Amino acid sequence: MKTFKITLLAALISAPLAAESLDDTWEIGVFGDYIKSSTNKEYDAAWKNIDAGKGLGIDLQKIINEQWNARIELASDYYDIDHAHDIDFGTRFGIDAIYKFEDSDFYLFSGVKRFNNARSYFAVDVGAGYSHKINEDFSVYSEAVVYRDIEHGYTDQGLKIGLKYTFGDVKKVPVAKKAKPVVNTLAQVVEQDDDNDGVFNSVDRCKDTPANIKVDATGCTLYADKAAAINLNVAFENNSSQVKSNVVNEIERLADFMKAYSNTSTLIEGHSSAVGGNQYNLVLSKKRADAVKDILVNTFNIDASRITTKGFGETQLLSQGNTKADHSVNRRVIAKIETTVKEAVSK
């Protein structure tokens, strides 16, 4: 199973590299590194209680293309032995695939390493780095990396700083000759857009669309659904179905809405307070609704067929109290209209 994991990881690393043509440029680097062992190793005799490691190494990179490098690494480290004032020597070697960000000195890398220190094991690594060119041949680089031991389950951390030298010749990729444009020497057709909506006359089905309105591929206005709504709430005096003059403007507002949206209709609901008998209040609330309908029809010329009235009496009280204020809010006529309309989309 461990062999399978390592083989699979190597295949994944090599896949993007194999897909690109190689050139002849190499980079060789020398570095110093620091490795912080997993805390659990400090208290495990099987690991000789190793703590942190410091060392030197060398790596060789093959520059595949502008985005990918392949790297071989070899390092020698000595590890502090916790609580024993001693050291343990070890080695590390392995491979990485390096992905370089476009127009940036930052890069990411991942690979597999073989560690030989207190114990020998394979680990996968993932890290990030930064490389800065000093001149055409030399550059400095630093990296931070995490090593995951795939055999024992421990995780170590590492830091690296080094110097690289670039050598080799870059292969020049042949540049394909551009095909010469075909010129129609007999006639040259110039497409026109008379209404400046971005759609040529030859496919424009809607001429003269406004300049500030968005259009579809055929040059016709784009529409979006928009919600439109209005609420009416008219109060009445006690034991009265007469509409007060100061609320006629509210009714006119409802009439204007119904004229603007001629496909709408409304239910006008009449309500009463709890004062008086149930049957009397039911009749009174219906009269209140009818009074509002009468104004809509006779004063504001709304078709009667678009208006329905219903009295609810005291069955839907807004306030259950027994004060004048409670009774006042319950004596009301309400109406609500909601509709969806299409509106041209502006640029």
Order of alpha helices (4+ residues) and beta strands (2+ residues): alpha-beta-beta-beta-beta-beta-beta-beta-beta-beta-alpha-beta-alpha-beta-alpha-beta
